[in-house]
Amino acid sequence: MTKPYDPIAAQRAMLYSRQELESIFKGSGLTAQKLFLENPELYRTMRAEAVAQGILGPSAILPAAPYTVGQPQKSYTDRELFLRAKYSLAELTTFFQSNKSNNAGNKENPSTLFRTNPAEYAERREAAVSYGLLPESPSTPQRTPQARTEPQPGSGETFELDPRICKELSLPEGFRVNQEGYYRAIQAVKNAAASKAVAAEQARLELEAAANNPDNESK
């Protein structure tokens, strides 16, 4: 049985009023930008309703290729961006070349770190693979596959990522993203900063514990 005709059925199903949506998407756009960065799911819902109510035009941003839209730019997973923000190419080059020196006992030596902190060693090696510094190998950690979006034409309006963010992620200056890629890049930088802070605090506590250990004084 077909439902009776209802000329305002779509409007009746809306979650937000026109006034509420205009307060978000009209004006300076700062509220919409904050909503996009801090609550992307709600942003997508509200934007879809704003389009349906004629407040905004259809988005030029499609879900494909969040980081790139054209050749020859490379695409990256969230995991790769996190690791590139946490470890620079210069840092990893110095680290993996240290095996060739005589610093076998140095904790920054790959062989030593592999024994004392295999999790951090695995992260560093995974980052080095992303940079192309080391080849993938059977010892590379196997993780749940992440969608790797390849550059595709027509994947949405793009813009150049801020040079400071490019530097944080070790990406070439002028790297282009769409809005989804921008959000993921910012999140990768935040996650890496938090991870570094946790590691630094752990190292500080270990140094304090070692300094307060009476056994150290007798050696």
VENRA-V781235 format. One record per backbone hydrogen bond with DSSP energy under -1.0 kcal/mol. NH is the residue of the N-H (numbers start at 1). CO is the residue of the C=O. E is the energy in kcal/mol with one decimal. If there is no record, write none. Layout:
# VENRA-V781235
NH/CO/E, NH/CO/E
This chain:
# VENRA-V781235
9/6/-1.6, 12/8/-2.2, 13/9/-1.4, 14/11/-1.2, 21/17/-2.2, 22/18/-2.6, 23/19/-1.6, 25/21/-2.6, 26/22/-2.0, 33/29/-2.2, 34/30/-2.5, 35/31/-2.5, 36/32/-2.4, 37/33/-2.1, 38/34/-2.4, 39/35/-2.5, 43/39/-2.2, 44/40/-2.4, 45/41/-1.9, 46/42/-2.8, 47/43/-2.7, 48/44/-2.1, 49/45/-1.7, 50/46/-2.1, 51/47/-2.3, 52/48/-2.2, 53/49/-2.0, 54/51/-1.4, 55/50/-2.5, 56/50/-1.3, 73/70/-1.3, 81/77/-2.1, 82/78/-2.3, 83/79/-2.3, 84/80/-2.5, 85/81/-1.9, 86/82/-1.6, 87/83/-2.6, 92/88/-2.2, 93/89/-2.5, 94/90/-2.2, 95/91/-2.1, 96/92/-2.7, 97/93/-1.6, 100/97/-1.9, 101/98/-1.2, 104/102/-1.0, 106/103/-1.2, 109/106/-2.0, 113/109/-2.8, 114/110/-2.5, 115/111/-1.1, 116/112/-2.6, 117/113/-2.9, 121/117/-2.1, 122/118/-2.3, 123/119/-1.9, 124/120/-2.5, 125/121/-2.5, 126/122/-2.3, 127/123/-2.3, 128/124/-2.3, 129/125/-1.9, 130/126/-1.7, 131/127/-1.8, 133/128/-2.2, 134/128/-1.1, 140/137/-2.1, 159/177/-2.5, 161/175/-3.4, 166/162/-2.3, 167/163/-2.2, 168/164/-1.9, 169/165/-2.1, 171/166/-3.0, 175/172/-1.5, 177/159/-2.5, 178/66/-1.3, 182/178/-2.3, 183/179/-2.2, 184/180/-2.2, 185/181/-2.3, 186/182/-2.4, 187/183/-2.2, 188/184/-2.2, 189/185/-1.9, 190/186/-2.2, 191/187/-2.7, 192/188/-2.3, 193/189/-2.2, 194/190/-2.2, 195/191/-2.3, 196/192/-2.5, 197/193/-2.1, 198/194/-2.1, 199/195/-2.2, 200/196/-2.6, 201/197/-2.2, 202/198/-2.2, 203/199/-2.3, 204/200/-2.2, 205/201/-2.3, 206/202/-2.1, 207/203/-2.1, 208/204/-2.3, 209/205/-2.4, 210/206/-2.3, 211/207/-2.3, 212/208/-1.9, 216/213/-1.5, 218/214/-1.0
